[in-house]
Amino acid sequence: MDWIISHLLSTVIFLPLCGALLLLCIPARLEQLIKALSLVISLIAFVLALKMYLLLPGTGDFEFVELASWIPSLGISYRIGVDGTSAMLMLLSAFLVPITILGAWNDISSRVKTFHVFMLILASGMLGVFAALDVFLFYVFWEIVLIPMYFMIGIWGSGARIRAALKFVIYTMVGSVLMLAAILYVAAKLGGTFNLIDWYAGSFSHQEQMWLFAAFALAFAIKVPLFPLHTWLPDAHTEAPTAGSVILAGVLLKLGTYGFYRFAMPLFPDALLAFQPLFLTLAVIGIVYGALVALVQPDLKRLVAYSSVSHLGFVMLGLFSLNAAAVQGAVLQMVNHGLSTGGLFLLIGMLYSRRHTRLIAEYGGLSRSVPYLAVAFIFMSLASVGMPGLNGFVGEFLILLGTFQTKMPYAAVAVSGVVLAAAYMLWAIQRVFFGPLEKEENKSLRDMTFREYLVLLPLVALIFAIGVWPKPWLKKLEPSTRSFMTLVGRAESLNTPVVADDDVSLAQGVEEDGLHSSP
């Protein structure tokens, strides 16, 4: 037990991987045992991640740091640690994995053992990405995540699953190769070190920063995905199994935004300012474009997939506004999107298991046959569109508030995304759950089961908790936001005021003055 406490971060990261190795030793015919063990292991990992999150002192420095020699001849080490941002995203990842496993309990009927092995490997990869402080180690975890998701889409997906899986891999690998080249260049430039802290202290010429930022940014923009590099996402979501869609939306898309936050933006601040107008423009285009395309989707799952393009546009807008309140809101919105959109994909999966179709036209009037499922879907939709009192409102409000202070024209256009989000989600709710109950297949549908309640209740509780009382979450992010603003503020040509203290206190003040109150 003492070893676990002293190596808490490593335990959180590698416990799912050890669980995957354990599952490999169990005969495939013992499916219920495999499911139970997978769920228990993921729950233990979540409890440990929660303990780590609660113990985080909140100094703005990296905590729970562990260091061990790995490949000393190349300057590569096993170096991990977390601050408020990475600890919160690790907690989100550890929270969603057991929910996803429980949600897929009856949905995965073939190759059950293989599915759960891949799920646990994927969990370790995601957790490792957020904790890595050695950039080569970060790249290893980044690539590990790719493999299990490829197989989850390709094996347990539907329709054109092979095409969607290949598209996902090809897009991601193109960006990863360029990022690897940039990583090797920086390591050689700085004397062979891959230590991220040393990289922060490094110095690069303006031309070097431009090329290196572009290489990192392309890899991260594909993963977000940022317009116009988003085309792999709707296909991946549509063809993936429900579990794959939940993890993809809940966590994997955040690897891209986290990459910008942790690597591309603070490492190359001069290039950041040069590229800032481009990324602000692409973020706003993504917000409006994603919402407009979602509005006309006939497939419910594809509609939510395009909504992710719009929602992640808000996150990118907040990050590139270079305003501390907006940055704080952007990080919180990463978590909010994972909860609400993950919940929507779970609910769509529940509908699909009953009707075996995702076409909106095949539904109508379901509030009469499955009233509790309808309530849950409406709740998740309202959280997604940012209803006051729920989690999505907190993040979007801070993003728009902060962006208005520094980049008003972009914020003014982005506000339209809030209106469009309400339009496409409320119209979808109207067509699916209200109106006449005409189709015979819809009249005898079973409402939510006890297991499905267990899947959704933790999500509902956390969405309420963040929406009603966001102060603890914002306070945990404040020190890491200050550190981020200090790093990006190193740019010689910085013409945007970086007043981390005032901006973060503004975020707290807004929260204390009524952001936590329902209308």
C-alpha positions as CSV (number, residue, x, y, z in Angstrom):
1,M,0.0,0.0,0.0
2,D,2.9,2.4,0.8
3,W,4.3,1.8,-2.7
4,I,1.0,2.6,-4.3
5,I,0.7,5.9,-2.3
6,S,4.3,6.9,-3.2
7,H,3.7,5.9,-6.8
8,L,0.1,7.0,-7.0
9,L,0.3,8.5,-10.5
10,S,2.0,5.4,-12.0
11,T,-0.5,3.2,-10.3
12,V,-3.4,5.1,-11.9
13,I,-1.8,4.9,-15.3
14,F,-0.8,1.3,-15.4
15,L,-3.5,-0.4,-13.4
16,P,-5.8,-0.7,-16.4
17,L,-2.9,-2.1,-18.5
18,C,-2.2,-4.7,-15.8
19,G,-5.9,-5.5,-15.8
20,A,-5.7,-6.1,-19.6
21,L,-2.8,-8.5,-19.0
22,L,-4.9,-10.3,-16.4
23,L,-7.8,-10.6,-18.8
24,L,-5.6,-12.3,-21.3
25,C,-5.1,-15.1,-18.9
26,I,-8.8,-15.8,-18.5
27,P,-10.6,-18.2,-20.9
28,A,-12.7,-16.2,-23.4
29,R,-15.8,-18.3,-22.6
30,L,-16.0,-16.7,-19.1
31,E,-17.6,-13.5,-20.4
32,Q,-19.3,-12.4,-17.3
33,L,-16.1,-12.7,-15.2
34,I,-14.2,-10.8,-17.9
35,K,-16.8,-8.0,-17.8
36,A,-16.9,-7.9,-14.0
37,L,-13.1,-7.8,-13.6
38,S,-12.8,-5.1,-16.3
39,L,-15.4,-3.0,-14.5
40,V,-13.8,-3.5,-11.0
41,I,-10.3,-2.6,-12.3
42,S,-11.6,0.5,-14.0
43,L,-13.5,1.5,-10.8
44,I,-10.3,1.1,-8.7
45,A,-8.4,3.2,-11.2
46,F,-11.1,5.9,-10.9
47,V,-11.0,5.9,-7.1
48,L,-7.2,6.3,-7.2
49,A,-7.5,9.1,-9.8
50,L,-10.0,10.8,-7.6
51,K,-7.7,10.5,-4.6
52,M,-4.8,12.0,-6.6
53,Y,-7.1,14.9,-7.7
54,L,-8.2,15.7,-4.2
55,L,-4.7,15.5,-2.8
56,L,-3.3,17.9,-5.5
57,P,-2.0,20.9,-3.5
58,G,-2.8,23.4,-6.3
59,T,0.5,25.3,-6.5
60,G,0.6,25.5,-10.3
61,D,3.7,23.3,-10.4
62,F,3.7,19.7,-11.5
63,E,2.9,17.4,-8.5
64,F,3.2,13.6,-7.9
65,V,6.3,13.7,-10.1
66,E,8.0,10.4,-10.7
67,L,11.3,10.0,-12.5
68,A,13.2,6.9,-13.7
69,S,15.9,6.3,-16.3
70,W,14.5,4.7,-19.4
71,I,16.8,5.2,-22.4
72,P,19.6,7.3,-20.9
73,S,21.8,7.1,-24.1
74,L,19.1,9.1,-25.9
75,G,18.2,11.4,-23.0
76,I,14.7,9.7,-22.7
77,S,13.3,9.1,-19.2
78,Y,10.1,8.0,-17.6
79,R,9.0,11.4,-16.2
80,I,5.4,12.0,-15.2
81,G,3.6,14.6,-13.2
82,V,0.3,16.5,-13.1
83,D,-1.0,20.0,-12.5
84,G,-4.7,21.0,-12.1
85,T,-5.4,20.8,-15.8
86,S,-3.9,17.3,-16.4
87,A,-5.3,16.0,-13.1
88,M,-8.8,17.0,-14.1
89,L,-8.5,15.5,-17.5
90,M,-7.1,12.3,-16.0
91,L,-10.1,12.2,-13.6
92,L,-12.5,12.6,-16.5
93,S,-10.8,9.7,-18.4
94,A,-10.9,7.5,-15.3
95,F,-14.5,8.4,-14.7
96,L,-15.8,7.6,-18.2
97,V,-14.1,4.2,-18.6
98,P,-16.2,2.3,-16.0
99,I,-19.3,4.0,-17.2
100,T,-18.5,3.0,-20.8
101,I,-17.8,-0.6,-19.8
102,L,-21.1,-0.8,-17.9
103,G,-22.9,0.9,-20.8
104,A,-21.6,-1.7,-23.2
105,W,-22.4,-4.6,-20.9
106,N,-25.1,-6.1,-23.2
107,D,-24.1,-4.4,-26.5
108,I,-20.8,-6.3,-27.1
109,S,-21.7,-9.9,-27.8
110,S,-18.8,-11.0,-29.9
111,R,-15.1,-11.1,-28.9
112,V,-16.0,-9.9,-25.4
113,K,-12.6,-10.6,-24.0
114,T,-10.8,-8.8,-26.8
115,F,-13.0,-5.8,-26.5
116,H,-12.3,-5.3,-22.7
117,V,-8.6,-5.9,-23.2
118,F,-8.6,-3.1,-25.8
119,M,-10.7,-0.9,-23.5
120,L,-8.2,-1.2,-20.6
121,I,-5.2,-0.6,-22.9
122,L,-6.9,2.5,-24.2
123,A,-7.5,3.7,-20.7
124,S,-3.8,3.4,-19.8
125,G,-2.9,5.2,-23.0
126,M,-5.2,8.1,-22.3
127,L,-4.1,8.5,-18.7
128,G,-0.5,8.4,-19.8
129,V,-0.9,11.2,-22.3
130,F,-2.1,13.6,-19.7
131,A,0.6,12.7,-17.2
132,A,3.7,12.5,-19.4
133,L,6.4,15.2,-18.8
134,D,9.0,13.5,-21.1
135,V,7.9,14.5,-24.6
136,F,9.1,11.2,-26.1
137,L,7.0,9.4,-23.4
138,F,4.1,11.6,-24.4
139,Y,4.5,10.6,-28.0
140,V,4.5,6.9,-27.0
141,F,1.3,7.2,-25.1
142,W,-0.2,9.3,-27.9
143,E,0.4,6.4,-30.4
144,I,-0.7,3.7,-27.9
145,V,-4.2,5.3,-27.9
146,L,-4.5,5.0,-31.6
147,I,-4.3,1.2,-31.9
148,P,-7.2,0.1,-29.6
149,M,-9.5,2.7,-31.0
150,Y,-8.8,1.5,-34.5
151,F,-9.7,-2.0,-33.6
152,M,-12.8,-0.9,-31.7
153,I,-14.1,0.9,-34.7
154,G,-13.0,-1.8,-37.2
155,I,-14.2,-4.9,-35.3
156,W,-17.3,-3.8,-33.3
157,G,-18.4,-0.9,-35.6
158,S,-21.2,-0.9,-38.1
159,G,-21.7,-0.2,-41.8
160,A,-18.5,1.1,-43.4
161,R,-16.5,0.5,-40.2
162,I,-13.3,-0.5,-42.0
163,R,-13.3,2.7,-44.0
164,A,-14.0,4.8,-41.0
165,A,-11.2,3.1,-39.0
166,L,-8.7,3.5,-41.7
167,K,-9.6,7.2,-42.2
168,F,-9.2,7.7,-38.5
169,V,-5.7,6.1,-38.5
170,I,-4.5,7.8,-41.6
171,Y,-5.5,11.3,-40.5
172,T,-3.9,10.8,-37.1
173,M,-0.7,9.2,-38.4
174,V,-0.1,12.1,-40.9
175,G,-0.1,14.6,-38.0
176,S,1.9,12.2,-35.7
177,V,4.7,11.8,-38.2
178,L,5.2,15.5,-38.4
179,M,5.0,15.9,-34.7
180,L,7.7,13.2,-34.2
181,A,10.0,15.0,-36.6
182,A,9.5,18.3,-34.6
183,I,10.1,16.4,-31.3
184,L,13.4,15.0,-32.6
185,Y,14.5,18.4,-33.9
186,V,13.8,20.2,-30.6
187,A,15.5,17.4,-28.6
188,A,18.6,17.7,-30.8
189,K,18.5,21.5,-30.5
190,L,18.4,21.4,-26.7
191,G,21.2,19.0,-26.2
192,G,19.4,15.7,-26.4
193,T,16.8,16.2,-23.6
194,F,13.2,15.3,-23.9
195,N,12.3,16.9,-20.5
196,L,9.3,19.2,-21.0
197,I,10.4,21.5,-18.3
198,D,13.8,22.0,-20.0
199,W,11.9,22.6,-23.3
200,Y,9.9,25.4,-21.7
201,A,13.2,27.1,-20.9
202,G,14.6,26.6,-24.4
203,S,15.1,29.3,-26.9
204,F,14.2,29.1,-30.6
205,S,14.5,31.5,-33.5
206,H,11.3,33.0,-34.9
207,Q,11.6,30.8,-38.1
208,E,12.2,27.7,-36.0
209,Q,9.2,28.5,-33.9
210,M,7.0,28.9,-36.9
211,W,7.9,25.5,-38.4
212,L,7.8,23.7,-35.1
213,F,4.5,25.2,-34.0
214,A,3.0,24.2,-37.4
215,A,4.2,20.6,-37.0
216,F,2.8,20.2,-33.5
217,A,-0.4,22.2,-34.3
218,L,-1.3,20.0,-37.3
219,A,-1.1,16.9,-35.2
220,F,-3.2,18.4,-32.5
221,A,-5.7,20.1,-34.9
222,I,-6.4,16.8,-36.6
223,K,-7.2,15.2,-33.2
224,V,-9.4,18.1,-32.0
225,P,-10.7,18.0,-34.8
226,L,-10.4,21.6,-36.0
227,F,-12.1,22.8,-39.2
228,P,-11.3,21.8,-42.0
229,L,-9.5,18.7,-40.7
230,H,-12.6,17.4,-39.1
231,T,-13.9,15.1,-41.9
232,W,-12.7,11.8,-40.2
233,L,-14.8,12.5,-37.1
234,P,-18.4,12.1,-38.3
235,D,-17.5,8.8,-40.0
236,A,-15.7,7.5,-37.0
237,H,-18.5,8.4,-34.6
238,T,-21.2,7.0,-36.9
239,E,-19.6,3.6,-37.5
240,A,-18.1,3.2,-34.0
241,P,-19.9,1.2,-31.4
242,T,-21.4,3.2,-28.6
243,A,-18.5,2.6,-26.3
244,G,-16.1,3.8,-29.0
245,S,-18.1,7.0,-29.6
246,V,-18.3,7.8,-25.8
247,I,-14.5,7.5,-25.4
248,L,-13.8,9.2,-28.6
249,A,-16.0,12.2,-27.8
250,G,-15.3,12.2,-24.0
251,V,-11.5,11.9,-24.0
252,L,-9.7,11.4,-27.3
253,L,-10.8,14.7,-28.8
254,K,-9.4,16.4,-25.7
255,L,-5.9,15.0,-26.5
256,G,-5.8,17.6,-29.3
257,T,-6.9,20.6,-27.2
258,Y,-4.6,19.4,-24.4
259,G,-1.7,19.2,-26.8
260,F,-2.2,22.8,-27.8
261,Y,-2.4,23.8,-24.1
262,R,0.6,21.8,-22.9
263,F,3.0,21.8,-25.9
264,A,2.4,23.9,-29.0
265,M,1.2,27.2,-27.4
266,P,3.7,27.5,-24.4
267,L,6.7,26.1,-26.2
268,F,6.5,28.5,-29.2
269,P,4.9,31.8,-27.9
270,D,6.1,33.9,-30.8
271,A,4.7,31.5,-33.4
272,L,1.5,31.4,-31.3
273,L,0.9,35.1,-31.8
274,A,1.7,34.8,-35.5
275,F,-0.8,31.9,-35.9
276,Q,-3.4,33.3,-33.4
277,P,-5.6,35.1,-36.0
278,L,-5.7,31.9,-38.2
279,F,-6.7,29.6,-35.3
280,L,-9.3,32.1,-33.9
281,T,-10.8,32.2,-37.4
282,L,-10.8,28.5,-37.8
283,A,-12.3,28.0,-34.3
284,V,-15.2,30.4,-35.1
285,I,-15.8,28.8,-38.5
286,G,-15.9,25.4,-36.8
287,I,-18.4,26.7,-34.3
288,V,-20.8,27.9,-36.9
289,Y,-20.1,25.3,-39.6
290,G,-20.5,22.4,-37.1
291,A,-23.8,23.7,-35.8
292,L,-25.2,24.4,-39.3
293,V,-24.3,20.9,-40.6
294,A,-25.6,19.3,-37.4
295,L,-28.9,21.1,-38.0
296,V,-29.6,19.2,-41.3
297,Q,-28.4,15.7,-40.3
298,P,-30.9,12.9,-40.7
299,D,-28.8,10.6,-38.5
300,L,-29.0,11.3,-34.7
301,K,-25.5,10.0,-34.0
302,R,-24.1,12.0,-36.9
303,L,-25.9,15.1,-35.6
304,V,-24.1,14.8,-32.2
305,A,-20.8,14.1,-34.0
306,Y,-21.0,17.4,-35.8
307,S,-22.0,19.1,-32.6
308,S,-18.6,18.1,-31.3
309,V,-16.9,20.1,-34.0
310,S,-18.9,23.1,-32.9
311,H,-18.3,22.6,-29.2
312,L,-14.5,22.0,-29.6
313,G,-14.4,25.2,-31.6
314,F,-15.4,27.0,-28.4
315,V,-12.6,25.3,-26.6
316,M,-10.1,26.4,-29.2
317,L,-11.5,29.9,-29.2
318,G,-11.0,30.1,-25.4
319,L,-7.4,28.9,-25.6
320,F,-6.3,31.2,-28.4
321,S,-8.0,34.2,-27.0
322,L,-5.0,34.3,-24.6
323,N,-7.3,35.5,-21.8
324,A,-7.0,33.7,-18.5
325,A,-10.7,33.5,-17.8
326,A,-11.3,32.1,-21.3
327,V,-8.5,29.6,-20.9
328,Q,-9.9,28.5,-17.6
329,G,-13.3,28.1,-19.2
330,A,-11.8,26.2,-22.2
331,V,-10.2,23.6,-19.9
332,L,-13.4,23.2,-17.9
333,Q,-15.4,23.0,-21.2
334,M,-13.2,20.0,-22.2
335,V,-14.6,18.2,-19.2
336,N,-18.1,19.5,-19.7
337,H,-18.1,18.3,-23.3
338,G,-16.9,14.9,-22.3
339,L,-19.7,14.5,-19.8
340,S,-22.7,15.8,-21.8
341,T,-21.7,14.5,-25.3
342,G,-20.6,11.1,-23.8
343,G,-24.0,11.0,-22.1
344,L,-25.8,11.7,-25.4
345,F,-23.9,8.9,-27.2
346,L,-24.8,6.5,-24.4
347,L,-28.5,7.5,-24.8
348,I,-28.4,7.1,-28.6
349,G,-26.9,3.7,-28.1
350,M,-29.8,2.8,-25.8
351,L,-32.2,3.9,-28.5
352,Y,-30.3,2.0,-31.2
353,S,-30.4,-1.2,-29.1
354,R,-34.2,-1.0,-29.0
355,R,-34.9,0.1,-32.6
356,H,-31.7,-0.7,-34.5
357,T,-31.8,2.6,-36.4
358,R,-30.3,6.0,-35.8
359,L,-32.5,7.8,-38.4
360,I,-34.5,10.6,-36.8
361,A,-37.4,10.0,-39.3
362,E,-37.9,6.5,-37.8
363,Y,-38.8,7.9,-34.4
364,G,-41.5,10.3,-33.2
365,G,-43.6,10.5,-30.0
366,L,-41.2,8.4,-28.0
367,S,-41.9,10.4,-24.8
368,R,-45.1,8.3,-24.6
369,S,-43.4,4.9,-24.8
370,V,-40.0,5.6,-23.1
371,P,-40.7,8.7,-20.8
372,Y,-37.6,8.3,-18.6
373,L,-35.3,7.9,-21.5
374,A,-36.8,11.0,-23.0
375,V,-36.2,13.0,-19.8
376,A,-32.6,11.8,-19.7
377,F,-32.0,12.7,-23.4
378,I,-33.5,16.2,-22.9
379,F,-31.4,16.7,-19.8
380,M,-28.2,15.8,-21.6
381,S,-29.2,18.0,-24.5
382,L,-29.8,21.0,-22.3
383,A,-26.4,20.4,-20.7
384,S,-24.8,20.2,-24.1
385,V,-26.3,23.5,-25.3
386,G,-25.3,25.4,-22.2
387,M,-28.5,25.8,-20.2
388,P,-27.8,27.9,-17.0
389,G,-27.5,25.7,-14.0
390,L,-25.9,22.9,-15.9
391,N,-22.2,22.4,-16.6
392,G,-22.1,23.5,-20.2
393,F,-23.1,27.0,-19.3
394,V,-20.2,27.6,-17.0
395,G,-17.5,26.8,-19.6
396,E,-19.2,28.6,-22.5
397,F,-19.9,31.7,-20.4
398,L,-16.2,32.0,-19.3
399,I,-15.0,31.4,-22.8
400,L,-17.2,34.1,-24.3
401,L,-16.6,36.5,-21.4
402,G,-12.9,36.3,-21.7
403,T,-12.8,36.4,-25.5
404,F,-15.0,39.5,-25.5
405,Q,-12.3,41.2,-23.5
406,T,-9.5,40.5,-25.9
407,K,-11.0,39.4,-29.3
408,M,-14.5,40.9,-29.4
409,P,-15.3,40.3,-33.2
410,Y,-14.6,36.6,-32.8
411,A,-16.7,36.3,-29.7
412,A,-19.5,38.2,-31.4
413,V,-19.6,35.6,-34.2
414,A,-19.2,32.7,-31.8
415,V,-22.3,33.6,-29.9
416,S,-24.3,32.5,-32.8
417,G,-23.1,29.0,-32.1
418,V,-25.0,29.0,-28.8
419,V,-28.2,29.9,-30.6
420,L,-27.6,27.3,-33.4
421,A,-26.8,24.6,-30.8
422,A,-30.2,25.2,-29.2
423,A,-31.8,25.0,-32.6
424,Y,-30.4,21.7,-33.7
425,M,-30.8,19.9,-30.4
426,L,-34.3,21.1,-29.6
427,W,-35.4,20.3,-33.1
428,A,-34.0,16.8,-32.8
429,I,-35.8,16.4,-29.5
430,Q,-39.0,17.5,-31.0
431,R,-38.8,15.0,-33.9
432,V,-37.6,12.1,-31.8
433,F,-39.6,12.3,-28.6
434,F,-42.7,14.5,-29.4
435,G,-45.3,14.6,-32.0
436,P,-47.6,11.7,-32.9
437,L,-46.5,8.2,-32.0
438,E,-47.3,6.7,-35.5
439,K,-44.8,3.8,-36.0
440,E,-45.9,0.5,-34.5
441,E,-42.3,-0.4,-33.7
442,N,-42.1,2.6,-31.3
443,K,-45.2,1.9,-29.3
444,S,-43.9,-1.1,-27.4
445,L,-40.4,0.0,-26.7
446,R,-39.0,-0.8,-23.2
447,D,-38.0,2.1,-21.0
448,M,-34.7,2.4,-19.2
449,T,-33.4,-0.6,-17.2
450,F,-31.8,-0.5,-13.8
451,R,-28.3,-0.9,-15.4
452,E,-29.0,2.0,-17.7
453,Y,-29.9,4.2,-14.7
454,L,-26.6,3.2,-13.1
455,V,-24.8,4.3,-16.2
456,L,-26.4,7.7,-16.5
457,L,-26.8,8.8,-12.8
458,P,-23.1,9.5,-12.2
459,L,-23.1,11.7,-15.3
460,V,-26.2,13.5,-14.3
461,A,-24.9,14.1,-10.8
462,L,-21.6,15.5,-12.0
463,I,-23.3,17.7,-14.6
464,F,-25.4,19.2,-11.9
465,A,-22.5,19.5,-9.5
466,I,-20.4,21.5,-12.0
467,G,-23.3,23.6,-13.1
468,V,-24.6,24.5,-9.7
469,W,-21.3,24.9,-7.9
470,P,-18.4,25.4,-10.2
471,K,-16.1,27.1,-7.7
472,P,-14.1,24.0,-6.6
473,W,-13.4,23.1,-10.2
474,L,-12.4,26.6,-11.2
475,K,-10.2,26.9,-8.1
476,K,-8.4,23.7,-9.0
477,L,-7.6,25.1,-12.5
478,E,-6.5,28.6,-11.3
479,P,-2.8,27.8,-10.5
480,S,-2.2,25.9,-13.7
481,T,-3.9,28.7,-15.7
482,R,-1.5,31.2,-14.2
483,S,1.4,29.0,-15.2
484,F,0.1,28.7,-18.7
485,M,-0.4,32.5,-19.1
486,T,3.1,33.1,-17.8
487,L,4.5,30.7,-20.4
488,V,2.6,32.1,-23.4
489,G,3.4,35.6,-22.1
490,R,7.1,35.1,-22.9
491,A,6.6,36.2,-26.5
492,E,8.7,39.2,-27.4
493,S,5.9,40.7,-29.6
494,L,3.1,40.0,-27.2
495,N,0.5,42.8,-27.7
496,T,-2.3,41.2,-25.7
497,P,-2.2,41.9,-22.0
498,V,-1.6,38.8,-19.9
499,V,-3.1,39.7,-16.5
500,A,-3.5,36.2,-15.1
501,D,-4.3,37.4,-11.5
502,D,-7.1,39.8,-12.6
503,D,-8.6,37.5,-15.2
504,V,-8.7,34.4,-13.0
505,S,-10.1,36.4,-10.1
506,L,-12.7,37.7,-12.5
507,A,-13.6,34.1,-13.3
508,Q,-14.0,33.4,-9.6
509,G,-15.9,36.5,-9.1
510,V,-18.4,35.6,-11.8
511,E,-18.8,32.2,-10.3
512,E,-19.4,33.6,-6.8
513,D,-21.8,36.3,-7.9
514,G,-24.3,33.9,-9.4
515,L,-22.9,31.6,-12.1
516,H,-23.8,28.7,-9.8
517,S,-27.4,29.8,-9.5
518,S,-30.1,28.4,-11.6
519,P,-32.2,31.0,-13.5
